[in-house]
Amino acid sequence: MTEKKNVVILGAGPGGLCAAWNLVQDGFRVIVFEKEPVCGGMAATFEWDGYRYDLGPHNIHTKRPSVHLFLKRILGQDVREDKVLPQIYFRKRRINYPLVGMQVLRSLPWWTAVACGLSFLWCRTRALFSSDLQDDGTYETWVVNRFGQRFYDIFFGPYTEKTWGISPTQLSDYVAKKRIAVRGLSELINSALYKKEIYHQENPRLVMNLYPRRGVGEISDFFAAGIRGAGGTILTSCNVEKMVLDGNRVAKVCYSEDGKSKVLDFQTEGGAENWHVISTIPINQMVLMLDGNVPQPVRESAEGLDFASMILLYLNLNQPDAFNVELLYFSEVEFPFNRIYDVGLFSRAMVPEGKNAICIEITCSYGDEVWNMDEKVLFEKCMLPLEKHGLLGRDKVEAYHIRRLSHAYPRFRVGYQQKLRTIFTYLEDKPNLITFGRQGLFSYSNVDDVIWMGFEVAKELPYRKRISLPVEELFPDYIDF
C-alpha cells in the first residue's frame, strides 16, 4: 500500500459515488467524471417550482440488513419506513399488484376466467407431449406455459410489449422470472384459496420500504459531500469520450469539459499500473469507447446490447391526493404509459402543503417518435385515457413538465447473456478496469444493490493482488446469469 493510489470513476450515480466515498476515506486519490451537471444519475432528486421530484419511484426494499442499517444511519431522522401497496388498473378495476388471486379472478367475467383456466390446462397438456412447446428462453413462452395463452393475451402480452418497447418474443424469459411475483396460474389460484402470498423480491407488500423524506437524491448528496470533504474530485458536465489502452491496461482518459478536449494521461501521473478505472456507465458504451486492440466479437457484443429509454411526465396537482396509492400500474395498451407514482404519498416533504404531484412513465427508444414528442402532445395523449376512465381531470393539473432518460433499464433480449459473457471474459484481462452497477453490469439492479456493489468494489481494490472479485459476484442474488 506504499505505491501511489489513484482511481477514476465514470458516473456519479449512487453506486459510483459509494465506491468513491469509500476509496477516498482509505487514502485513494479519486476523480469522478459525470456527464450531467448534477450527481445522482437516475437516483437524483431535482426541484421545480417549489416541488421536489425523483427520476421515477425509488422505494428501497432491500434484503440486505447491512445496507438497510447503513442508510438509516446516514439519513438519521430524515427517512420514513413503511410498506408500499401498489395497484394495477385492469379492466376498469384497481387490483393489488403484483397479482393476488381472488382480485384478479373477480376482475374477469366468469366465462373469461373459465377460458383462462382451460387455456392453461391445454398448454400444460401439450407441453407434456412436445418438446417444441416447452420453455425456449423467451418471455412469451415462459408465461404462456405457466398462465395459458388466453391470460397471456389479455394481460401479460400487451403490458410487457408496452413496458419494454419490444415484442415479448424478443425478450428473454429472465424478465418473467425476475419481475412476475406469481409463478403460474396454479399459484395464483392457490393464493386466492389460502390468501397467502409466496415471497418474491419484487413484491413490495412483503418487505419494509425505506425512503428519504426529501427524495432519493439525499443518498447521493451524502456521498458527494463526503467525497469532496475528504479531498476527492467530482467533475460534473464532463463527458468521457475515449479510454486509450496500452497493452491490457487503460492508460489515458480523454474527456471534454466546458467545450474543451482534455486528456488524463496515467503515464505522466505515476504510471498506468498505479491507476484504476471503475465504470458505472452503460457497459456497451464503455466497451465501444475503448481505443486499442479490442476484438471484433467483443465490439459486436457491445453493439448488440441496448437500453430502453423513458420519458417522465410530471403533473403538479391542485389537490393533496391523486389515486391514494403510491404506485399505480396500467396494463392495457389504451394507456400509453406503464406506471404512475404519487410523489406526495412517497413523502409529503416533496410537495407544497395542500398540493401534490404525480409522475407518469412512458417507455420508448432513444431518438424514436415518442422520444422526440413535444411535451404538450405527450400530455394530451396521457390525459385522454385518464379523463375517459374518470381517473384524473385536467382541471386538477396546474402545470406539467418532462424529463428524458436515455438509458432507463437494460433490454434483456433473447441471447443477451452470451453477449455479456463475451464482454466480461475480455474485461477479465484488464487489471485496472472494473465495471458494475445497473448500467455497468447490464442488470436490473436497484439502489440498494448498487450501494452494496460500491462497498464491495471499493473493498476489493486494496486486495487485488491477493483476491479478485469476479464480476458475477456483483450481480444481485436474484439474477440468473
Secondary structure, 3 states (H helix, E strand, C coil): CCCCCEEEEECCCHHHHHHHHHHHHCCCEEEEECCCCCCCHHHCEEEECCEEEECCCCCECCCCHHHHHHHHHHHCCCEEEECCCCEEEECCEEEECCCCHHHHHHHCCHHHHHHHHHHHHHHHHHHHHCHHHCCCCEHHHHHHHHHCHHHHHHHHHHHHHHHHCCCCCCEEHHHHHHHCCCCCHHHHHHHHHHCCCCCCCCCHHHCCEEEECCCCHHHHHHHHHHHHHCCCEEECCEEEEEEEEECCEEEEEEEEECCEEEEEEHHHHCCHHHEEEEECCCHHHHHHCEECCCCHHHHHHHHCCCEEEEEEEEEEECCCCCCCCCEEEECCCCCCCCEEEEHHHHCHHHCCCCCEEEEEEEEECCCCCCCCCCHHHHHHHHHHHHHHCCCCCHHHEEEEEEEEEEEEEECCECCHHHHHHHHHHHHCCCCCEEECHHHHHCCCCCHHHHHHHHHHHHHHHHHCCCCCCCHHHHCCCCCCC
